[in-house]
Amino acid sequence: MKKKISKKGWRFQNNEKKYLNRILKSDFSAGSDNYMSEQFENLFAKKHQQKFAISSNSGTSTLHQALHSFGVGHGDEVIIPALTVGMCGFVVWQCGAVPVFADVNKDTFLIDPLDIEKKITKKTKAIMVVHLYGLMCDMDKILKIAKKYKLRVLEDCAQCFLAYDHKSRISGTVGDVGSWSLESSKHISSSEGGVLTTNNKSLALKMRKFGGLGFTNITAYSGKVRIDKNKFQNPNWKRHNEFGFNYRMSELCAAVGLAQTEKLEYFVKKRMDSGREFHKLLNNSKNNLLISQKIPKDFIHSYYTFAALFNGKSKGISWSQFRKKFLSFGGDGVYSAWQTVNNEPCFYNARKKGLYSGSMKISNSYGWGETPIAVKLQKNIMQFTTNQKNSKEIKKQILALKKTIEYFQ
């Protein structure tokens, strides 16, 4: 029985095949080493007005690379929001450090700067902010805290391409390092992949070396390792001068990533068109069954998804009932928020039972702190898809939500 293939291939109808064919015809020869990756990195850096971009095999790997470049290691702590994906906690553990969970703002759903400062200790090394759903965090307050305590700031932009804050700063370009995911659901995709940007040459070199097996001739600007055959094929050549992981992006993924980045603004605009229609519907609705994620004044949301707080339980309507009715009216799937990271079994057990992570023991009394707002929001957030192909598909989703709200009125 043949499996039904999705019709969402409209996202890959430009230069993707052309660039893939170019790589395949090169037979992956040494002469084409890192060719597509460099093209992709250069364009991504240019679009984000950054000096350096480093491609990687996933958005999880990029976070690990960034924390490593900050010097995060055994005994250190990294503050992350509780309301995010588990991978944000995993990469802290992978450095041998401890994730400390900060609560979020009840209106924006984003990490709360006030709670960040409460969670800082002498062991804190960095702050990881997550621009959730396509909305930027309050970077002014976060940078002020980071400067006060001499901490590095990593911006996780997996869901946040080309969003802007009130100072017209692009998401991922305000802290020390920006990190993006190119997984299949993101604004642009290379199937799997990730990319980092920074203006700091030292951090760029550390991130590239750590993700590139520590090859001697890797630079902040380039991940090429087979530049000079006379050196590379010489028995006296010492290839690795640092320890590193193999996080390099494949040339096939880079080819697709390059073609996608060429149309980055186009894909972001489509999501914004969809998100704004959802936002408009709820603003014009007299029913408060759904409350939109609050967008601060002069911020531009890039709507990876349209997130809203479900407020139907007080009216006797369950989350599942609302979702089921939305689907019956022709709506796409409604997604819930992930479990808060501190409530995922692996992290929860670490706190309750004790867990060794490298040389660091997390005991029952370890002061992770509570995150009541994040826990409450997680149970009630609804995420509506914004990856529609055209205005017709957008209208279908808006109409389905309108009918659902009217049904429960």
N, C-alpha and C positions, 0 to 999 in steps of 0.2 A: 504494500500500500504506500503510495507516494505521499510524502508529507507536504502539507499546504505551505507555500512560501509567502511570506509577508509582502505586501505591495508597497512597502515604505522605501524601496530602492530609489525613490525620487531624490533622496538626499545625495546620491552618489552618481549623478549624471553629467558631471563636468570633466575635469582633467584627471579624475581618479584612474580610469582605465589607461589613459595615455601614459601617465607616470609609472603605473605598474608594469606596463609593457616595456617601458624603457629600462627598468631594473631587470626584468626577466631576460631581455635581449642581451644585457651585459654579462649574463651568466654568473652574476655575483662575483665578478673578477676583482682582483686586488685594486685595479685602477679605479673601480667605482666605489671603493671603501668609504662608507659614510656620506656618499654624495647626496642622497635624498634627505638624510638626517640634517645635514648642514643647511640645505635649502629651506627645509621646514623651520629649523631653529632661527635662521636669519629673518625669515618673514614674520614668525611669531614674535620675536623680540622687537622688530620694527613696529608692528601693530600695537604693541604695549609700551612703546617708547622706553625700552630697556636695553642695556648694553649687552647682556648675556642671556641666552636661552639654552637650556640643556634638556634634550629629549630623553625619555625613559620608557620602560616597558609597561608601566602602570602608574596611576595616581597614588597608589600606596607606596610604591618604590620612591617616588619623588619626595614624599613626606619623610621617609627614612633618610634619604640623601640630605635633605635640608637640616634635619635635626643633628645628623652626624657632623655637618659643616659647622654647626653652632658649638660643637664640642660636647653635646649631651652624652653622658655615660653613666656608669654605675654610681648609684648614690644620689643622682640628680632627680629633680622633679620638673615635669612639664605640665602647665595648666592648659586643659582643653575644655570645651563645653560638654556638658553631659548630654545635650540633645544633638547628637551627630552619629555618624556611622562608627562601628566598632574598630575599623581600621585606624582611626585617629588615635585610639588607645593602643592598638597592636604595635604601631611603629615606635611608640615611646618604650614599650617593653623590649622591642628588638634592639634598642640602644642600651638596654640594661637599666633603664631609668623607670620612674614611677609616674603614671598619669594621675593628675589631681583634677577633680571635676568641679568646674564652676557652673553655677546656675545661669539661667537665661532670662531675658526680659520677657514679661508676659504678653507684650503687644507686638514686638518685632520678632520674637522667637529666637533671638540672637544672643550670644554670650554677653553677660552683664558685667561691665567694667567694675562696678562696685564689688561684686562677688569675686572677681579676679583678684583684687587687692587684698581681700579678706583671706584668700587661700595662699598668698605668697609666704614662703618661709626662706630660711637661709640656704636651703637646698634648691630653690627654684632657679632654673636655668633659662627657660624660654616660655613664651605664650604662643599657643596655636589657636588662632581665630578661624572660625568657619563661616564663610559668607553663604548662609543656608538659603536654598530655594532661589537664589539669584539676587539677594539683597546684601549690600555691604554692611558690616558692623560699624560701630562708632569708633573709627580708627584714631580720631583726635584724642579721646580719653584713654584709649589703649596704649597709644604711643607715649602719652604723658606718664602713664604708670611704668611702662617699659624703661623709659629714660630715668625715672626716679630710682628704680631698683636695678638698673643696668642689665636688662634682659633683652634677649633676641625675640623678634616677632616673625612668625610664619603665618602666611595667609593661605588657607585652604580654599581654593576657588573651583573645586571640582564641579560645583553647580552654578558658578558665577562668572560667566564670560562677558566682558565689556559692560559691566555695571559701573555706575559712577556715584560718588558721594557729593555732598554739598559744595565741595571745593573742586569739582570736576576731575577728581583723581580716579584713575582706572583701577578696578578691583585687581589685587595682586601686585600692585606697584607702590604700595605705601609702606609696608613693613620691610624687613630685611630680605625676605624671599617670598615669591608667589608660586603656588603649586596648582596645576590643573590636571584633571583627568580627561582622557579621550576615549573612555569606555562607551559602549554602543548607545547608551541613552542620553549622552551629554549633548550640549549645543552643537558641537562638532565632534566627529568620531573617527578614529582609525581602527575601529573594532576593539582593540586594547591599546593602551598607551598613556603616557603622561608627559608633562613638560614643566620645567621650572624656569623662572626668570629672576634676575637680580641685577643691580648696578654695581655690586661689590665683586671685584675681580678675585679676591682671595676666596670668598665663599663659592664663586662659580667654579674655580679650579678644584676645590675640595669636593663639591657635589659631583662634578664630572668624573674625577678620579675614583671616588667611592663607588659610583655606579658603572664604571668602566674597567673594573678589575685591576685598578691601580697601574695601568700601563704607563711606562716611563715618559713616552712622548705625547701623552694627552695634555692639552692646554685648556685654559679657561674658555678659549674661543672654539676649540675643535676636539672632537673625539676620535680623530683618525689615528690609527695605530700602525698602518703599513705605508708610511710616507716614503721612507728610503729603503729600498730592497737590500742595498749593500749593508745597511745596519741590521735590518730585521732578520736577514738570513745569515748573519755572521754568528758563528758559534760563541763569540765573546760578548755578544750583545745581551745585556741584562734587561729583561722586558718589564719587570714589575718593581717599582720602587716604593709602592704603598699597598696596603691591604685594601681589597674592595670586593663588591658583589658584581654579578653580571646582570645589571639592570638596563643594559643598552636597548634602545628601540630598534626593531628590525627595519631594514630598508623598505620592506613591503608596507609596513605600517606607516613609515615616514612618508612614503609616496602618497598614501591616502590622506595622511595628516596635512601634507603640503597643499593638496587640492582643496581640502576642506577649509584650511586657513585662508586661502584665497577668497573664499566667500563667507568668512566669519561674520561680517556685518549683516549679510543677507539672512543667515540662519538665526542670528540673535534677534533681528527685527521680527522675524516670523513668530518667535516665542513671545516677544513683547506685544505684538498685535493680539495674540491670543490671551495673554495674561491681563492685558488692559480691558478686554471685553468682559472677562470674568469679574474684574474689579468694578467695572461700571455697573454690571448687573447687581452686585451686592450693595453698592452704594445707593442704587435707585430702589432697592427692595425695602419695604416697610417691615419685613420679617427679619428677625435677628437670629435665624437658625444657623447662619454662617457669618463669622466675623473675619474679614480679610486681615492678612499679615500687614501690620502697620508700616507704611513707608515714610520715613522722616522727610521733612521739607527739603526740596531740591535734590533728593536722591533719585537715581534712575535705576529701577529694578529690571533685571534681564530675564526674569521668569523662566528659570529651568523648569519650574512647575508653578502652578498657582496654589498657594497654601492658605488655608483658612481654618479657623477654630470652630469646630462643630459644637453648637450650643443647644442641641435638641434634647439632651437627656433630661433637662429640667421640665420639658414639655411632654415627657413620656415617650420620646422617639429615640430609638437606639441608633448607634453609629452604623451598624450593619443594615438596619431597616432603610436608612436614608440612602446608603450606597446601593442596595438592591433595587430600590425604586429608580434611582438615577440611571442604572444600567438598563432597566426596563424601558426607559424613555429614549434609549439610544446613546447613552453616555459611554465614554471610555471607562476603563477601570479607575476606581478611586483608590489611591494608595495611602496607607497609614504611615505615620512616622515610625522609624526603627525604635526598638527599645532604647532607653537612655543607656549610654555606654556602661555606666556603673551598675545597671541592672541586667546586663547580658551575663549569662551564667559564668563565663570564664572570669569576668571581673568581679562579679558578686561573690563567687567562691573564694577569690583571692583575698577579698576583704574579710569574709566571715571565717574562713578556715585557715588562711595563711598560705602564701605561695612564694616559692623562691623564683626570682627572675634574675639570673646571673648570680651575683653575690648579694643581691638586695632582698631581704625578707620583708614581706608586707604582713604585719601582724594584725590581730583582731582590733587592736586599739589604735591602729594607724589613722591619723586624722584626715581622711579624705573629705569630710564635710558632707552635708546633705544638699540636695538639689530639688526642693519640693516643687518649684514652678515648672522645671523641665519635666519632672515625672507626671505632673498633672496635664501639661500640654500634650505630652506624648500620647496619652490615651484618647485625645480628642481632635488632633490635627487631621485634616483631610487634604490630600494633594491631588489636584486635577491636572491632567496632561495638557501640555501646551505645544506639543510637537506636530501640530496639524499641518497638512500640506498646503492648504489654501483657505480663503475666507469662507467657502462653502462648508468645509469641515469644521471650522471654528464656530460658525453659526449653529451647526448641529449640536455641538457640545453646550453652547450657551442656552439653546432652546431646551435641551434635556435638563439642565440645571434649573432653569426657570419653571419648567413643568413640575419638577420635583419639589421645589419650594412651595409652589401654589398648591400642590397636592396635600402637603402637610399643613398648610394654612387652614 
